[in-house]
């Protein structure tokens, strides 16, 4: 199986700003409620539904630190979503460590 592509913080921010990237957060509800990236969509790994993933934009999967987003990538690939091929490896922890804004 392939590994997901990685995206840098700068490219992630630029893509979200210009609308070419949608972040899909696969952490669980308690983590999401505690804080998440602005404009991210919520699709927790425990109930991950590939039908809820947007089309026509670059979908970037994200979790706390990169592990669950790889699992979500494998699920998306198995469901035939070859267009879902990128994750933000540093995850939410990396986002916060870089001083980026958090929504609640």
Long-range contacts (C-beta under 8 A, 24 or more apart in sequence): 1-74, 1-77, 2-77, 2-85, 3-70, 3-73, 4-61, 4-69, 4-70, 4-73, 4-85, 4-86, 4-87, 5-85, 5-86, 5-87, 6-86, 6-87, 6-88, 6-89, 7-60, 7-86, 7-87, 7-88, 9-88, 9-90, 9-94, 9-95, 9-98, 9-100, 12-60, 12-88, 13-100, 15-58, 15-60, 19-57, 20-57, 20-58, 21-57, 21-58, 21-59, 21-60, 22-54, 22-57, 22-58, 22-59, 22-60, 23-60, 23-61, 23-62, 23-88, 24-53, 24-54, 24-59, 24-60, 24-61, 24-62, 24-72, 25-62, 25-63, 25-92, 26-61, 26-62, 26-63, 26-68, 26-69, 26-71, 26-72, 27-63, 27-64, 27-68, 27-92, 31-64, 31-92, 33-104, 34-104, 35-92, 35-96, 35-102, 35-103, 35-104, 36-92, 36-102, 36-103, 36-104, 37-62, 37-92, 37-95, 37-100, 37-102, 37-103, 38-101, 38-102, 38-103, 40-103, 43-72, 45-71, 45-72, 48-72, 48-75, 50-75, 50-76, 50-79, 50-81, 50-84, 53-81, 53-84, 55-83, 58-86, 59-83, 59-84, 59-86, 60-86, 60-87, 60-88, 61-86, 61-87, 61-88, 62-87, 62-88, 62-91, 62-92, 62-95, 63-87, 63-91, 63-92, 64-91, 64-92, 64-93, 65-90, 65-91, 65-92, 65-93, 65-94, 66-90, 66-91
